[in-house]
Amino acid sequence: MEEKKTPVTRRDFLSGMVAAGATLATARLAAAQAVQEATAPAVISSATAAVNSAEELRVAMIGPGSQGRTLLTNTLNIPNVRFVALCDIWDYSLDYASRICQKSDQPVNTYHDYREMLEKEKDLDAVLIATPDFLHAPMTLDCLHAGIHVYCEKEMSNTLEGCRQMVVAARETGKLLQIGHQRRSNPRYFLGEKLLHKDKFLGRVTHAYGQWNRLAMEMYGWPPGREIPADVLKAQGYDTMERFRNWRWYRQFGGGLMADLGSHQVDIFNWYFQCAPSRVTVSGGMDVLQGDREFPDNVMAIYEYDTAWGKVRAYYQVVSTSSFNGYYELFLGTEGTLMISEDPTKGFLFKEVSAPKREWEDEAKKVDSMGKEAIALQVGASRKQGEQKAEAMKEEEDANKPPHQLHLENFFAAVRDPGKVKLNCTAEAAFETAVSVLMVDTAFKNGHSYAFKKEEFKA
């Protein structure tokens, strides 16, 4: 934003479609330089080959529930990463995930206590953690201090102290800690960042909008006869099976809608604005849903950012009583607007009529969106010769992968060669986001507004 604004040519724009994720692709390729051709799988994509290695990584998972199984199935798509152990207090989840591993010819040892797993599985390279938020910090700390790299789902913790301890432990042990903000490994989001900061397509960015709407009227149940024994539940801190299955609604275990869903998109605000927020003003409440839930069923938040463009306000809403229009982010500027999402059908550029015409516009793909003419975001749209063509193909392959797989590939590539491959979501970056969303609960108790202090974002 400090550099002078220069015209963006058609070649600049189209090559940007290819290069938006170039940093990520280069990091992955660096991790593959030592690969012996003879050891590679017979048929794999060029993007997958970039994270391949002759040496197999031995991996365990703690918490193979619904989100854990998403990580598990995505990891099974990555060559030379083998699950050797699973841990969960619920036999139903262990049985389910074990069968998935068995079908992929990866038989696993199963445990109910992760500490026993760490004691017995001496040669683990990495652990994936997808348990309820309140367990993230103690489990991550124990794994890091055992000399094991960790991929931990967001939110880092449901307390800021837990988040802070995770950052410190990663620094002290020198082990890698990737947090599951998977948009930071998505080529579409690299392209969006480029359009804002390098191409300056939006002009001066003034506002942003994000939403995640979903219908979640009913509490989760469980298969008949598959309850966890009451004494086991109590030993793990749960009052009842109902609270175990619906932990996200209770302060003891989770961080509410802003931590579960909002943190993904507030993380994009922080990333794209290149700073943490200075203030948040909130509204919402438990207005519709019934039961003993402790968090609001809807939250509306306005974040203020002091950016290099000047003051930017970002509105965010998360509701659990309607799924209309799903999830996406908008970035609005004086010359255009960017719509972006993990949903590939929601990637568009809208141009203001007063904005100067770019020379590539006539050849860009035009579509109708929201009743307006828009330019469709196309990762890898350029098909030039030689190296640029190869890069375009790799980026397009990545863009078509499941979003979590890309983030896991980055993690495993860094585990193999931390000197060359950098994590896309470090503990420090995730800590900023955790502060941004967890303090929303404080804002509700503080007159619906909270002014952040800069030192709060440093662990």
N, C-alpha and C positions, 0 to 999 in steps of 0.2 A: 504493500500500500504506500510505501514511501517512494518507490521508484516512479518515474514519470509514466503517464499513460501513453501507450503507443498503439497504433492501429493493429488489429488482429487480422491477419490474412487468412484466406481459405486454407492454405497449407498449415498455418499455425493451428487453426481450429481443428482440422481433421487429424493432424498429427497429435494434437492434445488428446483426442479420443483414444489414441493408442497409448500415449505416454502418461496418462493420468495415474496409472498404477505402476509406472516404471520403477519407482523406488522399491515397491513391494516385489515386483518381478525380479529386479536385479538382486535383491537380498535372497530370494529363493534360489536363483541360479548360482549365487556364490556358495550356497550350502551344498550344491551338487557337483562342484568342480572335482571332487575326489572320487566321484562315482566311477566304478569300473563297469564298462558297457555290458560285460558278460553277466553281471549280477543283477541287472535291471529286469523287471518283469517283462514278459514278451510283448504285451500290448498295454501301453499306458499313454495318457495324453502328455503333450510336451510340458504343460504346466505342472502336472503331477510329477513328472520326471525331475523337475527342479527341486522337489523336496525329498527325493529318493536318496537313499544311502545304502552302501554295502552292509553297514552295520544295523542290525535290527534293534529298535528301541523297545524296552520292556516297560509296560505301562499298567497302572492300576487305576480303578475308579472308586471313589467314595460317594455313594448316593446315586445309584442308577435308577432313579425314578423317571418321571416323564421327561424332564429337561436333561437328566443324565443320559437317558437313552438316545436323545437327540445327539448329544456329543459322542456317545458310543458308536452309533451307526455312521456318523460322519467320519469318525476316526478309522473305522473299518474300511473306508474308501481310500485311505492313505497307505501307500506301500511301505513295508518294512517297519510298521508300528504294530506291536503285538500286545494284546491284553493278557495279563497273567493272573490278575486278581481283581475281585469285586468285593465291596463292603457295603452293607446296609443292615439296619435293624429290622427291616421288613422282609420276611422270606418271600413274599409275593414278588417284590422288585428284584430280589436276587435270582429267583427262578426264571423270571421273564428275561432279564438281561443275560443270564448264563446261557439260555437257549439261543439267543441272538449270537453270542460269541461262538457257541458250538457249531452253529450253521456256517460260520465263517472259518471253521477249523481252528478255532482259538479256545481250547478248553481252559477254564480258569479255576483257581482256588477261590472259595467264598468265605467271607468273614462277617461276623456281626459287630466286631469291635475293631476300629481302624488301628488302634494301637497294637493289637495283636498282629494285624496285617503288616504293619511297619516292622515289627520285631522279626517276623518270620520271612518276609519277602525282602531279602537282603540286597538284591541286585536290581532294584527298580531305578529306572532313569527318570520317570515322571509320574505324577499322580494328577488325575482330573477330579475336581471337587464340585459336586452339584447337589449339595445338601441344603436344608433350610439355612437362611442367612446367618442366624445366631451361632451356627457351628463353623462358619467359614474361617474365622480368625483362629480359634484353637487348633483346628485341623491343619490349616495352612502353616501355622507356626511349627507344629510338630513335624510336618513333612519337610519344611525348609531346614530345620535344625537337624533332621536326619540325613541331610545331604541330598535331598530329592527336589528336582524342579517341579513347579506347581502351575497348573492351569486351573483357575478358580472362577466359577460363575460370578456374575454380578448379582446383587450388590456385594461389595467386598465384605461388609458386615452390616448388621442393623444398628451398630453403635459406631460413633466416630472414633472412640478409643480402640475398638477392635480393628477398624480400618488402619489407624495409625500404627498399631502394633505389627500389622502385616507389612506395611512399607518398611518399617525399621528392620524387621526380621530378614526381608529380602536383601537389604543393604548389608546387614551384618554377616549373613551367611554367604553372600555372593551368588546365591542361586536365583534362577529365573522365576518370576512371578507374572504370568499373563492373566489379565482379568477379562472376563467374557463380554466385553463391548465389541461384538463382532463386526459392527459397521466400520470399524477402523481398519479392517482388512478387505473391505469391499471395493472393487474397482470403480463402481458407480460413485462412491463417495470421494474417492481420489479425484475423479473427474469433476465432481461438484466443487471441491476445494480449488482446483485449478481455474474453473470458470470464475470464481469469486476473486481470487487473489492474483493470478497471473494474467488471465485474459480480461479481467475486470468487465465482464459482460453485463453485470448488474449495475455498473456505475457505483455510486455511493450506497452501500447497503444501509437501510434505515430501520427495518423491522424483520422479524421472523415469526413464524407460526408453526406449531407442531401439534399433532394429536395422535392419540391411540384410543380408539373407541372399540369396545367389545362387549358382548352380552354375556354376563356371568351371574345370572340370577340365582342359580342353585349352588349349594355347597357340595363339595366332592364327597362321594361315598367310597365304598370298597366292596370287593367281591364277597359274597356270603361265606362265612367260615374261614376267611383269611385275615382275621383281626390279629393284631399284635397283643400278646399277653399283657395284662394290666401292669404287672410288676416290671416288665421290660420297658413299657411306655414311661412309667414313673421314674425309672432309673435314668432315662434319657431326657427327662425334663418336661414330658407331655402329660397333661391332665387326663386327656381322653383320646380315643381314636379319631373323634371328630376334629380335635385341634391338631392332631398330627397330620391329617389329610388336608386341613385348611389353614395351615400355619401362616400363610401370607397375610391373613387378616388380623393377626395379633402382635402387639408390640414386643412381647417376649421373644418372638421367633423371627419376625420380619420387619419390613420398613414401609408397608403399605403400597398403594398403587404407584406412587412416585418412584419408589425404589424398584418395584417389579417391572414396570413398563416405562415410566417417564425417564428413568436414568439413561436408557438407550438414546433417547432423542435430546435430552439436555446435554448429554455427552457430545452430541454433534454441534449443538450451540457453542459449547466451550471450545471445541476443536476449531470450528470455522471462524469464530470470533477471535481466536488466539488469546483468550483471557478468561478468567473466571468471572462470574457475575458480581455486581456490587450491591444489589438489593433484590429481594423477591417479595411480591405482594400476592396474597393467596385468598381464594374463596373455595367453598365446597362443604361437603358434610355427608353424613349417613342419612340420606334423604329418601331412599327407595327400598333398599334391601333390608331384609328382616334377619333376626338372629342376634347373636352376641358379638358380632364383628366389632372391632375396636377402631378401625381406620375408616375414613370417609369412602363412600362408594363413588364419589366424583371429586375431582380437584381441578381448579382453574388457577394457573399461576402466571404472573407477569414478571419476567426476569429483566433486570436492567444491566447492560454491559457498557463499560467505558472502553470502546475499541479505538483502533487507529483511524477509523472513519468518523469517530465521534460517538455520541450516545446512540445505542441501539436497544430497542425494547423487543423482547421475544415472548410471545404469548404461548402457553402450553396448556392443553387440556387432556385429561385422561378420565374416561367414564367407563363404568362397568354395567350400564343399563341400556346400551344401544351399540350396535356394531356399525352404524352408518359410516361409510367411507373409510373405515379401517384406520390405517396408520400411514403417515407421511410427514414431511417437513417442507415448509416454504421459506425462501429467503427473498425478501423484497428490496429492490433498489430503485434508484432514480432512472435507470435505463432498462431494467428488465427484472423478471422474477424467475427463480429456480424452484421447481417442484422436484423433490427427490424422495426415494423410499427404498427399503429393502424389497418391496413389491416392484418388480421390474416394469409393471404396466403404469407406474406413476413416476415417470422421469421425463420432465419437459422444461423447456425454456420459453418464457413469454416475453416478448419484446414490447417496450413502450413505443408508441408511434413517433414520439419526439426523439428517440434514440438514433444515433447515426447508423447507417446501413453498413454491415460487415460484408466483405466481398464474397465470403463463403455461403451467405444466406440463400442464394438462388439454388444452390446444389444440396443444401441440407434437407433432410426428410421433414416434410410438413405434415402435421396431423391436426385434427380437431380435438380439443380438450377443454372441458368446462365452458363450451360455447365460444371458444376463441381459437384462433390459429396459433399453433405452438410448434416448436422445433423439438423433435424427439431426441432424447439423450441416447446415444448409441456407442457403447464402449467397443473399441476396435473397429470403428466404422471405416477407417482408411485402409486401403489395400495397395500399398506401395510395393516396390520390389525389394529383394534382399532382406537385410536385417530388420527394416521397419515392418515389412510384411510379416516376418516371423513374430515380432513383438506384438503386432496387432492380433495375430491368431492366438497367442498365449493369453492376451488380455481378454479376448472374447470367450475363450474357454473358461477362464477364471470367473467371468461375469455370469456364466451359466451354471456354475457350481452352487451347491447349497451354501448360504452365507457362513454358517458355522464352520464348514470344512476349510474355508480360506483362512479363518482365524486360527484354527488348529494347525494347519500347514505351516503358518508363520511361526507358531510356538515350537513345533517339532524341528523345524529348520534351525531355529535359534538354539535349541537344545543340542543339536548336532554340531553347530559351529557358532557359538555365542560371540566369537571375535569378529565375525563378518555379518551375521544376521541379527538385526535388532528387533525387539518385540514391538508390535504395532500398538499395544496398549499396556504400557508399563504401570506398575503399582502407583507411581506418583501421579500419572495422568488420571487414573481411575479414582484416586483419592480426591482430586479436585471435584470430580463429578459426584462422588459420594457426599461430600460436604454440601454441594449445590442442592441435592435432592433430600437428604436426611434433615436438613435444617428447615424444610417446609413444615414439618410437624411443629418445630419451635415457633415458626411464624404464626401458625394457627393459634398458639397459646399466647402470642405476643402482639395482640391487636391486628392480626392478619398481615403483618409485615415484618421483615427482618433485614437489617443492614449488615452485610458481611464485612468482616475485617480481613485484610489481605493475608495476615499471618495465619488465619484459620485454614487456608488452603495448603499450608506447608506442614508436612508430617515430620 
